[in-house]
Amino acid sequence: MKFLLIIPPLTQLNTPYPATTVLKGYLQGCGHDVAQADLGIELVDRMMRADWLKGAARWAADHGGGRSAGQLLQAAEVVEPVMRFLRGQDDTLAWRIVNGSLLPKSSRKGREEDMEWAFGAAGIADRARYMATLFLEEVAEALRKGVDGHFGLVNYAEQLAAYAPTFDELHQALNAQPTPMDELMGTLLREHLERERPDVVCLSVPFPGCMYGALRCGGWIKRGWESPTSDKGLEPRKATGGGRPRVCIGGGFINTEWRQLRDERVFDYCDFITLDDGELPLRSIGEFVAGQCGEGDLVRTLWRRDDGTIMWELLNKEAVVENGDPDFGGLPLQLYLSTADMTNPMHRLWSDGRWNKLMMAHGCYWHRCAFCDTTLDYIGRFAAPTAAQVVDTMERVARQTGVWGFHFVDEALPPRLLGEVCDEIIARGLTMTFWGNIRFEKAYTAELCNKLARAGCVAVSGGLEVASDRLLKLMDKGVTIEQTVEACRHFRDAGIMVHTYLMYGFPTETLEETLGALDTVRRMFDEGIVQSAFWHRYAMTCHSPSGRNPERYGARRCPCEEGVGSEGWNPFCNNEVDWEQTDGGEQFDYDIEEVGRGLRTATYNYMNGLGLDQPVRSWFPGIRFKKPKKS
């Protein structure tokens, strides 16, 4: 049985998303022949070439995008050297990028002050990487305006998949005339299909920004090929002979959004939808395609019968512990780009450098927070390997990829296991670099943080959330502001950077509590114990404790909209739900959008060392504050 695992456009430019590497290792261990491909990085590689951009410019000019056409022609003259630079293949270009003799002037227009603040007179390589990234973003903007309105460098038609209660808009886009990007994506897909001749094609959809690409690819395969670039049919499948490959779709976004799917049109673009961990579902699908089992033996899989009925097989739902060692073989590691779209050093970890993405432990060891999707398997089921197993995997992956840096994508790294992994790294005398997400536990003592630094940890990110002890207790976060601040001090003293996630608008949260949270953040920046932070508005999701029992948090779910089924679910995507407050607080006494803008503006300034002495209320000029009551 031959599997082809695909990361559809688009996820990241600097490193492969880890889903296919883990599944490849597992399926190979089951005796299958497995290939993998990252269509996203391949698409960007083919697009960012002189000939393709010139063709895109002609297309734009013919379709009324004259200004974009001019920008694309200008970019075509220098795009290939810029791509070489961002791949680390020509570092000498940094000097030409910085002195202004290579890139169009617009690539740094209005950003000179940012660059001078961030890089100073030195930092040539970093400044050049930042400017080259701005150049690529401008090329992407020209392509979006003149060629394909859905295109983005790290997402494709994200707005069609995110918060989509019905399939209508996405279905319409998938049946529209293909754009040059679509045609190129189809060409790349066809190359892989004709080379590999797979029996099963698996498309991983971790984010809404790769949903469109996955369904486009799946639709072409299911139709036996109606690509605009070729009229030739697909080659027969390798193992079972004849016909077309079966198409499976799964991944993080699917697991979250499609659990109540009722629109059978989705199956015009795929044969199977897998939920939760993909190892056992894909193994059972392989056996089904090979005729070794029946429909009733499928595992955590949705499919459509001939009468249009959507079926969901839950057999062996709890047997989800099988996995394999990640295998990066077949991925074009030489094509990934080291970009720098932000000057903040902590933010740059996400996009700058080739990190091997691994998971240390499955799920979250806490899995109680009210805002988190704790009922889903990828969070609610915690399973941890031994420290020796973790470091064995790190060594194997590093020797395969040639990269000794790791980004652990765990929901929250378990502090005890993390300490044991550090002991193992130090005992083996390995030189590694790693970072990942944590909870600000009291377990992060000065001793543990110093050990983390010795083993190679350079940064951590974690949720401070509301920075209010009352609300932290209400949402069962399991931490306090005091212990969070203390843990951050220990990280700082050990030389480890800290990024914190924050939220606003939680049920019963008052405006004063929000201001108090911002003041806590201000003090943490002033003390130098966090290097970056990001605010997002609280979203109630149907898989979280607050979404399942909103009354416990002073809220209730709003009535279903017209057109939604009687059971309360949308026919397509279901995740975020509308809610309203039922008791206490000042949730609706102020402009929540204005508060969000003030929080983000203040934090951006704090990250740049500005405004730390200003009263927090000064960041909210559009908010009218209540006068304190006289005693």
Disulfide bonds with the S-S distance in Angstrom:
none
